[in-house]
Amino acid sequence: MSCIIHSIEVSLGEKVRLHKHLLWELPSANGVENLQGLRNVKRRRRHWRTFTFGERKLERKPQAVAFEVLTNKLEAPTAYDEKMLANYVPIYVLLPLGVVTADNVLENKDELGKQLKELRAAGVDGVMVDVWWGIVESKGPKQYDWSAYKSLFELIQECDLKIQAIISFHQCGGNIGDAVNIPIPQWVRDVGEYDPDIFYTNRAGTRNKEYLTIGVDHLPLFGGRTAIEMYSDYMKSFRENMSDLLEAGVIIDIEVGLGPAGELRYPSYPQTQGWVFPGIGEFICYDKYLKAEFKEAAARAGNPEWELPDDAGEYNDTPENTGFFKPNGTYRTEKGNFFLIWYSNRLLIHGDEILDEANKAFLGCKVKIAAKVSGIHWWYKVDNHAAELTAGYYNLHERDGYRPIARMLSRHHAILNFTCLEMKDAEQPENAKSGPQELVMQVLSGAWRENIEVAGENALSRYDATAYNQILLNVRPNGVNKNGQPKLRMYGMTYLRLSDDLLEETNFKLFKTFVRKMHADQDYCPDLKKYNHEIRPLERSKQQIPTEVLTEATKALAPFPWDKETDMKVDGAGAGQPGLLASLVNKIKSLFFK
């Protein structure tokens, strides 16, 4: 019997010769799904004898799976467009808050494993997970139990996903999107029974137990340890217990929690205490320890009579209704400026010292250190930037409150992780005077000017094309470069978060397109070197940056230019186009079945 053989040229640099009877049941799915489908295809015709790939001629029995050899060959990484791969941005998915329960149990492991495999099949690079202090060290000082997290991380490893671990020293519960309650360790909270000033405090004396006040960073109030010593010991224990996963390159990012919600900020807008968007929030520095620090600083400055603000309003006030934030209010005076510098610098020092401990703990590990900054976009478009100021970001139109943070992070070789990437100004209520788009441009531009990497997250769970396109725009503000590295590119993006809603068929279909666009229309790439993300052993932090050098970074500069819209829309031209293998298959079909 005669056998018809056709040859076609493909981008893999080899000729593929295919018997036409192999083409009856080719699946049309993309990417990983396509490869999986090809593996499962069984030929209907049983009269073929040979299969030729390049110069190799292989004999096959009639019951063999037709495409076994082809799929193995096409899985080679040479399938990438190397120049476009330079535009690749890895995407991670944040796991549910309570994936490890407050009782330190990994529940629903089988179901989670299925979900992780779905993410892997969709091309997702890895996952981010909170590693709660309140769970691991719950039984007592230095009594660490990592067993549930070890099981979780090994499951993630089995699913061929990378891990971004958040070292979460804050309480879970009380912030936007929190549906789980995991407080900080009870033995730590017990100290607060006789010394409530270990917690952040507002002017009315209300305590916030989300995170220890930075006023106790160097006070040995916790069984002889300071707050920073507790944080340091926890990170060292993490390294010791996860050393195999660190060495294997499974854990690639360590995001160090530096405040409420893991963010470097004060808990100025707590929902548990009645805050409602877009309230300006409150200054949170009225515990006795921070009050004493401020009085000491004011005395050194020659103004011992100065006190903490008493005219800044309450959580849900508007700026113009306060003496501090009204036009030409206290924030514009010498006293107000002094307070805001002290308040924001105290936060910078806190972050700097804990990141220094993180750098020591993970020194030599092939990981990236990261810190998260909150996207406080409301009241951004008014002169006072009230909500940012109460959170500790001394940012005004003429003063950059974020670039000093980026400069501080540069000392520790750290990534700045920013939020609200999905938001657009037009989506916000008029009364909030929000500017999320301008805020993202400012923060990312400042970080790039300080020569550090920038990563990001969406603030709220979204499943629509508008949100995905806005993220893609921020990820590559000037689009892809078909000839190599783009002009601007974020280091990575973490999607918030894994849920049944995300995995719902319609939502997940669009999400998979989003993943592919994040990857610049390339298939998942496991080799970080190919898109210039090779992770080298962590080096020791550089010398401490003098305050006056940090202050130089407050000079306001125009952000880098952003395109009006992304060139990688999930719903635009080219969205959902087949991958290389699917394109090859379609070309072959067109030759035989016209």
C-alpha positions as a printed NumPy array, in Angstrom:
array([[  0.   ,   0.   ,   0.   ],
       [  1.333,   3.433,  -0.889],
       [  1.962,   6.012,   1.792],
       [  1.641,   9.765,   1.161],
       [  4.255,  11.866,   2.948],
       [  4.228,  15.666,   3.042],
       [  6.958,  17.954,   4.42 ],
       [  6.526,  21.425,   5.9  ],
       [  9.017,  23.893,   7.356],
       [  8.463,  24.845,  11.007],
       [ 10.117,  27.358,  13.297],
       [ 11.796,  24.569,  15.247],
       [ 14.389,  24.419,  12.48 ],
       [ 13.52 ,  20.843,  11.459],
       [ 11.36 ,  19.219,   8.831],
       [  8.4  ,  17.29 ,  10.138],
       [  7.099,  14.49 ,   7.97 ],
       [  3.655,  13.27 ,   8.861],
       [  1.48 ,  10.518,   7.53 ],
       [ -1.864,  12.085,   6.721],
       [ -3.792,   9.479,   8.689],
       [ -2.295,  10.891,  11.907],
       [ -4.435,  13.973,  11.472],
       [ -7.915,  12.629,  12.095],
       [ -8.269,  13.523,  15.781],
       [ -5.954,  16.452,  16.382],
       [ -7.168,  18.662,  19.26 ],
       [ -7.253,  22.41 ,  18.711],
       [ -6.506,  23.586,  22.276],
       [ -3.536,  25.837,  23.013],
       [ -0.351,  25.547,  25.006],
       [ -0.145,  22.914,  27.714],
       [ -3.693,  21.793,  27.06 ],
       [ -2.724,  21.076,  23.461],
       [  0.202,  18.921,  24.519],
       [ -1.96 ,  17.04 ,  26.984],
       [ -4.577,  16.5  ,  24.316],
       [ -2.034,  15.23 ,  21.817],
       [ -0.74 ,  12.698,  24.288],
       [ -4.237,  11.283,  24.635],
       [ -5.01 ,  11.068,  20.937],
       [ -5.308,   7.507,  19.632],
       [ -5.268,   6.989,  15.913],
       [ -8.327,   5.518,  14.24 ],
       [ -6.389,   4.032,  11.313],
       [ -4.188,   1.019,  12.066],
       [ -2.372,   0.498,   8.76 ],
       [  0.62 ,   2.853,   9.183],
       [  4.107,   1.533,   9.741],
       [  6.658,   4.352,  10.053],
       [  6.988,   7.849,  11.47 ],
       [  9.868,  10.093,  10.406],
       [ 11.068,  13.148,  12.401],
       [ 14.143,  14.802,  10.893],
       [ 16.602,  12.018,  10.154],
       [ 15.087,   9.592,  12.69 ],
       [ 12.909,   6.755,  11.461],
       [ 10.912,   4.958,  14.135],
       [  8.934,   1.723,  13.867],
       [  5.595,   1.652,  15.686],
       [  3.164,  -1.141,  16.375],
       [ -0.47 ,  -0.55 ,  15.338],
       [ -1.706,  -0.015,  18.91 ],
       [  0.863,   2.699,  19.653],
       [ -0.246,   6.244,  20.404],
       [  0.322,   8.178,  17.209],
       [  1.776,  11.426,  18.514],
       [  3.931,  10.243,  21.397],
       [  7.222,  10.981,  19.684],
       [  6.041,  14.251,  18.155],
       [  4.821,  15.711,  21.424],
       [  7.983,  14.778,  23.264],
       [ 10.034,  16.526,  20.608],
       [  7.861,  19.634,  20.529],
       [  8.079,  20.125,  24.271],
       [ 11.654,  21.335,  23.856],
       [ 12.227,  24.943,  25.021],
       [ 13.466,  25.851,  21.537],
       [  9.787,  26.418,  20.7  ],
       [ 10.021,  29.928,  22.138],
       [ 10.527,  33.09 ,  20.18 ],
       [ 13.678,  34.102,  22.039],
       [ 13.276,  37.811,  21.338],
       [  9.665,  37.906,  22.453],
       [ 10.565,  35.839,  25.491],
       [ 12.481,  38.875,  26.754],
       [  9.039,  40.463,  27.279],
       [  7.807,  37.553,  29.411],
       [  6.465,  38.527,  32.847],
       [  5.822,  35.642,  35.273],
       [  2.439,  35.466,  36.937],
       [  1.62 ,  34.022,  40.338],
       [ -1.689,  33.409,  42.068],
       [ -2.272,  34.21 ,  45.736],
       [ -3.625,  31.24 ,  47.65 ],
       [ -6.635,  31.54 ,  49.996],
       [ -5.904,  33.186,  53.339],
       [ -6.827,  30.077,  55.306],
       [ -5.192,  27.45 ,  53.098],
       [ -3.484,  26.415,  56.353],
       [ -6.079,  26.736,  59.102],
       [ -5.654,  28.653,  62.351],
       [ -5.191,  25.215,  63.977],
       [ -2.172,  24.565,  61.731],
       [ -3.819,  22.015,  59.451],
       [ -3.625,  21.736,  55.677],
       [ -7.218,  20.896,  54.822],
       [ -8.709,  19.684,  51.532],
       [ -5.298,  18.721,  50.202],
       [ -6.674,  16.689,  47.294],
       [ -8.981,  19.462,  46.138],
       [ -6.201,  22.03 ,  46.458],
       [ -3.928,  19.757,  44.426],
       [ -6.485,  19.675,  41.609],
       [ -6.732,  23.463,  41.646],
       [ -2.955,  23.854,  41.589],
       [ -2.742,  21.535,  38.598],
       [ -5.351,  23.649,  36.827],
       [ -3.181,  26.707,  37.431],
       [ -0.115,  24.89 ,  36.135],
       [ -1.994,  23.731,  33.019],
       [ -3.072,  27.34 ,  32.447],
       [  0.574,  28.413,  32.313],
       [  0.753,  30.054,  35.757],
       [  4.346,  30.283,  37.008],
       [  3.731,  29.918,  40.723],
       [  1.71 ,  30.81 ,  43.788],
       [  2.018,  33.221,  46.683],
       [  1.065,  32.152,  50.199],
       [  0.919,  33.805,  53.631],
       [  3.043,  32.033,  56.237],
       [  1.278,  33.199,  59.377],
       [  3.291,  33.952,  62.514],
       [  0.097,  33.413,  64.499],
       [ -0.03 ,  29.795,  63.292],
       [  3.583,  28.652,  63.27 ],
       [  4.695,  30.1  ,  66.635],
       [  1.321,  29.865,  68.351],
       [  2.292,  27.445,  71.125],
       [  4.922,  29.623,  72.75 ],
       [  8.166,  31.547,  72.204],
       [ 10.401,  29.736,  69.69 ],
       [  8.031,  26.752,  69.55 ],
       [  7.766,  26.622,  65.793],
       [  5.591,  24.091,  63.976],
       [  6.159,  24.181,  60.218],
       [  4.572,  20.801,  59.447],
       [  1.429,  22.056,  57.67 ],
       [  3.365,  24.56 ,  55.589],
       [  5.959,  21.933,  54.709],
       [  3.168,  19.696,  53.405],
       [  1.671,  22.607,  51.476],
       [  4.987,  23.584,  49.911],
       [  5.739,  19.998,  48.909],
       [  2.324,  19.792,  47.259],
       [  3.056,  22.99 ,  45.338],
       [  6.424,  21.552,  44.325],
       [  4.742,  18.372,  43.055],
       [  2.512,  20.555,  40.869],
       [  5.632,  22.158,  39.34 ],
       [  4.854,  25.651,  40.64 ],
       [  7.191,  28.193,  42.23 ],
       [  6.494,  29.732,  45.657],
       [  6.404,  33.323,  46.826],
       [  6.292,  33.11 ,  50.623],
       [  4.89 ,  36.044,  52.631],
       [  6.392,  36.152,  56.108],
       [  3.185,  37.415,  57.71 ],
       [  3.734,  39.028,  61.104],
       [  0.3  ,  40.645,  61.038],
       [ -3.166,  39.497,  61.973],
       [ -5.393,  37.996,  59.302],
       [ -8.793,  39.672,  59.671],
       [ -9.929,  43.273,  59.652],
       [ -8.715,  44.317,  56.221],
       [-10.469,  44.496,  52.86 ],
       [-11.1  ,  40.991,  51.545],
       [-10.27 ,  39.224,  54.819],
       [-12.652,  36.323,  55.427],
       [-10.454,  34.412,  57.883],
       [ -9.354,  35.24 ,  61.422],
       [ -5.777,  34.393,  62.384],
       [ -4.507,  36.68 ,  65.163],
       [ -0.868,  37.172,  66.106],
       [  0.321,  34.611,  68.708],
       [ -1.669,  34.526,  71.938],
       [  1.455,  34.662,  74.102],
       [  2.354,  37.947,  72.372],
       [ -1.157,  39.337,  72.881],
       [ -0.932,  38.333,  76.547],
       [  1.839,  40.895,  76.991],
       [ -0.695,  43.483,  75.886],
       [ -2.983,  42.599,  78.782],
       [ -0.701,  44.444,  81.185],
       [  0.982,  46.681,  78.601],
       [ -1.596,  47.628,  75.95 ],
       [  0.798,  50.155,  74.441],
       [  2.536,  47.356,  72.554],
       [ -0.271,  47.856,  70.033],
       [ -0.833,  50.726,  67.621],
       [ -3.129,  53.348,  69.165],
       [ -5.173,  56.216,  67.737],
       [ -5.709,  59.596,  69.398],
       [ -8.875,  58.395,  71.175],
       [ -6.887,  55.574,  72.78 ],
       [ -8.355,  52.738,  70.702],
       [ -5.874,  49.883,  70.282],
       [ -5.256,  48.024,  67.039],
       [ -4.031,  44.457,  67.482],
       [ -3.278,  43.733,  63.824],
       [  0.431,  44.36 ,  64.25 ],
       [  2.773,  45.422,  67.027],
       [  3.548,  49.126,  67.164],
       [  6.932,  50.002,  65.748],
       [  7.528,  51.706,  69.082],
       [  8.469,  48.301,  70.573],
       [ 10.903,  47.294,  67.817],
       [ 13.838,  47.506,  70.239],
       [ 12.167,  46.916,  73.601],
       [ 12.715,  43.456,  75.207],
       [  9.112,  43.081,  76.343],
       [  8.46 ,  39.588,  74.947],
       [ 10.188,  37.104,  77.2  ],
       [ 13.398,  39.091,  76.92 ],
       [ 13.167,  39.516,  73.142],
       [ 12.394,  42.66 ,  71.188],
       [  9.859,  42.676,  68.368],
       [ 12.608,  42.71 ,  65.747],
       [ 14.374,  39.81 ,  67.466],
       [ 11.137,  37.795,  67.323],
       [ 10.781,  38.542,  63.623],
       [ 14.432,  37.648,  63.002],
       [ 14.217,  34.337,  64.87 ],
       [ 11.083,  33.4  ,  62.925],
       [ 12.775,  34.019,  59.561],
       [ 15.857,  32.048,  60.599],
       [ 13.643,  29.128,  61.606],
       [ 11.851,  29.33 ,  58.26 ],
       [ 15.16 ,  29.055,  56.432],
       [ 16.293,  26.099,  58.538],
       [ 13.062,  24.173,  58.063],
       [ 12.581,  24.962,  54.382],
       [ 16.245,  24.617,  53.372],
       [ 15.569,  21.781,  50.914],
       [ 12.913,  23.79 ,  49.091],
       [ 15.117,  26.874,  49.06 ],
       [ 18.034,  24.896,  47.658],
       [ 15.793,  23.285,  45.039],
       [ 14.716,  26.706,  43.773],
       [ 11.063,  26.107,  44.63 ],
       [ 10.822,  29.081,  47.018],
       [ 12.008,  32.029,  44.96 ],
       [ 10.594,  35.096,  46.771],
       [ 10.465,  36.033,  50.44 ],
       [  8.076,  38.943,  50.958],
       [  8.658,  40.287,  54.449],
       [  5.58 ,  41.542,  56.28 ],
       [  6.237,  45.049,  57.629],
       [  2.834,  46.121,  58.909],
       [ -0.925,  45.552,  58.698],
       [ -1.93 ,  43.447,  55.674],
       [  1.807,  42.768,  55.322],
       [  2.333,  46.293,  53.986],
       [  4.843,  48.922,  55.048],
       [  2.311,  51.359,  56.529],
       [  0.418,  52.288,  59.684],
       [ -3.028,  50.718,  60.297],
       [ -4.717,  54.026,  59.537],
       [ -7.948,  52.715,  58.009],
       [ -9.142,  49.653,  59.989],
       [-12.544,  48.329,  58.979],
       [-12.889,  46.639,  62.372],
       [-12.951,  50.102,  63.976],
       [-15.54 ,  51.559,  61.641],
       [-13.491,  52.957,  58.787],
       [-15.432,  53.169,  55.513],
       [-14.014,  54.057,  52.087],
       [-13.07 ,  56.819,  51.292],
       [-12.437,  58.065,  54.83 ],
       [ -9.091,  59.804,  55.332],
       [ -8.069,  57.519,  58.194],
       [ -6.202,  58.583,  61.316],
       [ -2.641,  59.002,  62.451],
       [ -1.803,  55.927,  64.542],
       [  1.1  ,  56.868,  66.799],
       [ -0.437,  57.59 ,  70.195],
       [  0.895,  54.611,  72.151],
       [  3.198,  55.723,  74.935],
       [  6.31 ,  54.485,  73.184],
       [  5.826,  56.427,  69.939],
       [  4.601,  59.476,  71.854],
       [  7.841,  59.449,  73.84 ],
       [  9.9  ,  59.078,  70.642],
       [  8.162,  62.074,  69.078],
       [  8.649,  64.248,  72.147],
       [ 12.327,  63.358,  72.183],
       [ 12.678,  64.186,  68.495],
       [ 10.855,  67.507,  68.934],
       [ 13.109,  68.416,  71.863],
       [ 16.242,  67.659,  69.827],
       [ 14.853,  69.931,  67.112],
       [ 14.484,  72.757,  69.641],
       [ 10.703,  72.559,  69.969],
       [  9.988,  70.595,  73.179],
       [  6.49 ,  72.081,  73.36 ],
       [  5.293,  70.365,  70.178],
       [  2.78 ,  67.568,  70.602],
       [  1.309,  64.99 ,  68.262],
       [ -1.537,  66.322,  66.053],
       [ -4.894,  66.958,  67.715],
       [ -6.7  ,  68.398,  64.691],
       [ -6.429,  65.614,  62.082],
       [-10.003,  64.334,  62.409],
       [-11.32 ,  60.777,  62.603],
       [-11.382,  57.735,  60.324],
       [-14.293,  58.785,  58.097],
       [-13.741,  62.524,  57.907],
       [-13.043,  64.375,  54.673],
       [ -9.882,  66.5  ,  54.484],
       [-11.605,  69.888,  54.407],
       [-13.407,  69.11 ,  57.659],
       [-10.169,  68.908,  59.616],
       [ -7.784,  71.575,  60.769],
       [ -4.774,  69.513,  59.745],
       [ -5.707,  68.764,  56.117],
       [ -7.827,  71.742,  55.124],
       [ -6.346,  74.175,  52.573],
       [ -3.344,  75.819,  54.225],
       [ -3.967,  73.626,  57.248],
       [ -1.496,  72.319,  59.822],
       [  0.187,  70.022,  57.316],
       [  1.506,  73.149,  55.573],
       [  3.089,  74.58 ,  58.744],
       [  6.573,  74.01 ,  60.14 ],
       [  5.119,  71.947,  62.968],
       [  3.03 ,  69.845,  60.603],
       [  5.953,  69.263,  58.264],
       [  8.15 ,  68.192,  61.174],
       [  5.545,  65.692,  62.344],
       [  5.011,  64.225,  58.871],
       [  8.746,  63.803,  58.326],
       [  9.09 ,  62.072,  61.691],
       [  6.008,  59.874,  61.108],
       [  7.092,  58.717,  57.63 ],
       [ 10.781,  58.35 ,  58.525],
       [  9.908,  56.222,  61.53 ],
       [  8.154,  53.837,  59.15 ],
       [ 11.162,  53.809,  56.82 ],
       [ 13.473,  52.932,  59.703],
       [ 11.164,  50.097,  60.749],
       [ 11.188,  48.603,  57.26 ],
       [ 14.926,  49.081,  56.867],
       [ 15.767,  47.293,  60.112],
       [ 13.525,  44.278,  59.531],
       [ 14.698,  43.865,  55.936],
       [ 18.263,  43.942,  57.232],
       [ 17.384,  41.   ,  59.483],
       [ 15.714,  39.228,  56.554],
       [ 18.841,  39.734,  54.496],
       [ 20.927,  38.135,  57.245],
       [ 18.487,  35.228,  57.624],
       [ 18.432,  34.362,  53.909],
       [ 21.977,  35.355,  53.039],
       [ 23.328,  33.084,  50.319],
       [ 19.934,  31.626,  49.404],
       [ 18.801,  31.884,  45.802],
       [ 15.789,  34.033,  46.642],
       [ 14.577,  37.564,  46.143],
       [ 13.578,  39.688,  49.149],
       [ 10.468,  41.821,  48.68 ],
       [  8.348,  44.338,  50.587],
       [  4.822,  45.492,  49.85 ],
       [  3.621,  49.099,  49.676],
       [ -0.097,  49.837,  49.806],
       [ -1.932,  51.483,  46.929],
       [ -3.789,  54.225,  48.788],
       [ -5.365,  55.955,  45.825],
       [ -8.214,  57.88 ,  47.481],
       [ -7.671,  61.612,  48.012],
       [ -4.674,  61.37 ,  45.679],
       [ -6.091,  64.138,  43.488],
       [ -6.303,  66.743,  46.238],
       [ -3.364,  68.801,  47.476],
       [ -3.201,  67.22 ,  50.939],
       [ -3.164,  63.5  ,  49.937],
       [ -4.73 ,  62.928,  53.351],
       [ -5.225,  59.154,  53.21 ],
       [ -1.623,  58.587,  52.161],
       [ -0.318,  60.851,  54.915],
       [ -2.195,  59.077,  57.697],
       [ -0.851,  55.745,  56.402],
       [  2.722,  57.032,  56.62 ],
       [  3.417,  57.997,  53.   ],
       [  4.44 ,  61.681,  53.053],
       [  3.449,  62.239,  49.457],
       [  2.345,  65.576,  48.025],
       [  2.264,  66.988,  44.516],
       [  5.632,  68.604,  45.15 ],
       [  7.086,  65.822,  47.338],
       [  7.596,  62.157,  46.432],
       [  6.741,  59.96 ,  49.392],
       [  7.519,  56.643,  47.683],
       [ 10.919,  57.007,  46.083],
       [ 12.662,  57.148,  49.501],
       [ 11.088,  53.732,  50.205],
       [ 12.464,  52.432,  46.913],
       [ 15.896,  53.84 ,  47.753],
       [ 15.786,  52.119,  51.139],
       [ 14.827,  48.82 ,  49.45 ],
       [ 17.773,  49.146,  47.071],
       [ 20.117,  48.737,  50.029],
       [ 18.723,  45.235,  50.617],
       [ 18.51 ,  44.164,  46.936],
       [ 14.757,  44.032,  47.492],
       [ 11.758,  44.152,  45.177],
       [  9.026,  46.755,  45.694],
       [  5.627,  45.062,  45.456],
       [  2.796,  47.511,  44.776],
       [ -0.972,  47.086,  44.716],
       [ -4.029,  48.369,  42.796],
       [ -2.633,  47.561,  39.356],
       [ -6.096,  46.795,  37.974],
       [ -7.766,  50.064,  38.91 ],
       [ -8.734,  52.937,  36.625],
       [ -9.618,  56.458,  37.712],
       [-12.973,  56.385,  35.948],
       [-14.11 ,  53.408,  38.022],
       [-13.79 ,  55.281,  41.319],
       [-16.519,  57.423,  42.902],
       [-16.118,  61.141,  42.277],
       [-16.163,  62.025,  45.981],
       [-13.063,  59.858,  46.643],
       [-10.819,  62.049,  44.46 ],
       [ -8.969,  58.871,  43.524],
       [ -6.028,  58.602,  41.183],
       [ -4.961,  54.945,  41.037],
       [ -3.536,  55.252,  37.533],
       [ -1.36 ,  58.248,  38.397],
       [ -0.348,  56.646,  41.693],
       [  0.842,  53.458,  39.988],
       [  2.79 ,  55.489,  37.451],
       [  4.444,  57.516,  40.204],
       [  5.428,  54.587,  42.396],
       [  6.688,  52.353,  39.595],
       [  8.622,  55.184,  37.966],
       [ 10.277,  56.071,  41.27 ],
       [ 11.328,  52.484,  41.868],
       [ 12.76 ,  52.112,  38.374],
       [ 14.697,  55.345,  38.881],
       [ 16.246,  53.723,  41.957],
       [ 17.238,  50.717,  39.842],
       [ 15.203,  48.171,  41.748],
       [ 12.746,  45.591,  40.483],
       [  9.024,  46.241,  40.78 ],
       [  6.3  ,  43.639,  41.185],
       [  2.602,  44.13 ,  41.75 ],
       [ -0.833,  42.85 ,  42.643],
       [ -4.441,  43.655,  41.951],
       [ -6.169,  45.088,  45.021],
       [ -9.576,  43.466,  44.456],
       [-10.575,  40.227,  42.74 ],
       [-11.581,  40.984,  39.157],
       [-12.421,  38.654,  36.274],
       [-13.087,  41.14 ,  33.474],
       [-11.136,  42.234,  30.42 ],
       [-10.972,  45.872,  31.557],
       [ -9.075,  44.926,  34.726],
       [ -6.779,  42.483,  32.94 ],
       [ -5.931,  45.017,  30.234],
       [ -5.09 ,  47.667,  32.824],
       [ -2.757,  45.243,  34.606],
       [ -1.089,  44.387,  31.307],
       [ -0.602,  48.073,  30.582],
       [  1.101,  48.619,  33.942],
       [  3.207,  45.488,  33.555],
       [  4.685,  46.778,  30.27 ],
       [  3.89 ,  50.525,  30.151],
       [  5.343,  50.948,  26.671],
       [  4.304,  47.597,  25.274],
       [  6.36 ,  44.656,  24.076],
       [  9.563,  44.916,  22.099],
       [  9.558,  42.366,  19.289],
       [ 13.333,  42.612,  19.098],
       [ 14.121,  41.921,  22.74 ],
       [ 13.899,  43.511,  26.182],
       [ 11.067,  46.07 ,  26.481],
       [ 11.787,  49.601,  27.611],
       [  9.931,  49.087,  30.92 ],
       [  8.826,  45.786,  32.416],
       [  7.632,  44.758,  35.847],
       [  9.431,  41.839,  37.472],
       [  6.276,  39.865,  38.143],
       [  2.603,  40.038,  38.981],
       [  0.566,  38.196,  41.595],
       [ -3.132,  37.737,  40.953],
       [ -5.442,  37.964,  43.969],
       [ -6.617,  35.219,  44.442],
       [ -7.349,  31.503,  43.893],
       [-11.069,  30.827,  44.358],
       [-14.014,  28.945,  42.918],
       [-15.004,  32.148,  41.142],
       [-11.66 ,  32.318,  39.356],
       [-11.937,  28.671,  38.268],
       [-15.497,  29.071,  36.982],
       [-15.402,  28.115,  33.299],
       [-16.027,  31.532,  31.733],
       [-13.793,  33.392,  34.194],
       [-10.975,  30.887,  33.883],
       [-11.042,  30.935,  30.099],
       [-10.389,  34.685,  30.102],
       [ -7.815,  34.309,  32.871],
       [ -5.868,  31.826,  30.754],
       [ -5.773,  34.368,  27.948],
       [ -4.518,  36.919,  30.483],
       [ -1.738,  34.535,  31.539],
       [ -0.659,  34.108,  27.942],
       [ -0.605,  37.874,  27.395],
       [  1.498,  38.283,  30.547],
       [  3.883,  35.863,  28.888],
       [  3.921,  37.977,  25.708],
       [  2.103,  35.216,  23.797],
       [  4.764,  32.672,  24.718],
       [  4.153,  29.331,  26.359],
       [  5.034,  28.825,  30.006],
       [  8.809,  29.016,  30.426],
       [ 10.335,  27.142,  33.394],
       [ 13.825,  28.521,  32.722],
       [ 14.088,  31.903,  34.466],
       [ 17.335,  32.691,  32.67 ],
       [ 15.537,  32.836,  29.347],
       [ 13.631,  35.964,  30.38 ],
       [ 16.422,  37.519,  32.467],
       [ 15.058,  36.482,  35.853],
       [ 17.905,  34.285,  36.994],
       [ 18.039,  34.334,  40.798],
       [ 21.513,  34.499,  42.256],
       [ 22.542,  33.928,  45.889],
       [ 21.374,  36.803,  48.064],
       [ 24.169,  39.209,  48.939],
       [ 24.575,  41.113,  52.19 ],
       [ 22.76 ,  44.441,  52.498],
       [ 24.734,  47.51 ,  51.49 ],
       [ 25.77 ,  50.215,  53.922],
       [ 22.948,  52.063,  55.675],
       [ 21.764,  55.072,  53.674],
       [ 22.076,  58.397,  55.536],
       [ 18.817,  60.26 ,  56.151],
       [ 19.902,  63.201,  54.02 ],
       [ 20.503,  60.854,  51.076],
       [ 17.071,  59.317,  51.528],
       [ 15.597,  62.811,  51.668],
       [ 17.088,  63.631,  48.272],
       [ 14.71 ,  61.05 ,  46.815],
       [ 11.694,  63.124,  47.858],
       [ 12.238,  65.465,  44.906],
       [  9.12 ,  65.232,  42.75 ],
       [  9.792,  64.122,  39.179],
       [  7.379,  63.456,  36.35 ],
       [  6.639,  59.744,  35.891],
       [  7.809,  57.891,  32.832],
       [  5.346,  58.03 ,  29.928],
       [  2.725,  55.285,  29.753],
       [  0.958,  54.123,  26.599],
       [ -2.777,  54.828,  26.527],
       [ -3.58 ,  51.138,  26.36 ],
       [ -1.779,  47.819,  26.289],
       [ -0.728,  46.183,  23.04 ],
       [ -1.525,  42.782,  24.581],
       [ -5.258,  43.064,  25.215],
       [ -7.063,  39.957,  26.358],
       [-10.018,  40.958,  24.184],
       [ -8.196,  42.623,  21.317],
       [ -6.627,  41.523,  18.077],
       [ -4.648,  38.36 ,  18.593],
       [ -6.285,  37.483,  21.905],
       [ -6.595,  33.769,  22.308],
       [ -4.416,  32.998,  19.299],
       [ -3.097,  29.44 ,  19.246],
       [  0.349,  28.646,  20.499],
       [  3.184,  27.342,  18.331],
       [  2.12 ,  23.703,  18.393],
       [ -1.512,  24.515,  17.66 ],
       [ -0.433,  26.768,  14.798],
       [  1.691,  23.952,  13.41 ],
       [ -1.191,  21.508,  13.627],
       [ -3.582,  23.921,  11.914],
       [ -1.073,  24.447,   9.115],
       [ -0.745,  20.718,   8.6  ],
       [ -4.522,  20.322,   8.527],
       [ -4.808,  23.006,   5.887],
       [ -2.467,  21.052,   3.62 ],
       [ -4.489,  17.863,   3.754],
       [ -8.092,  18.878,   4.358],
       [ -8.936,  21.762,   2.053]])
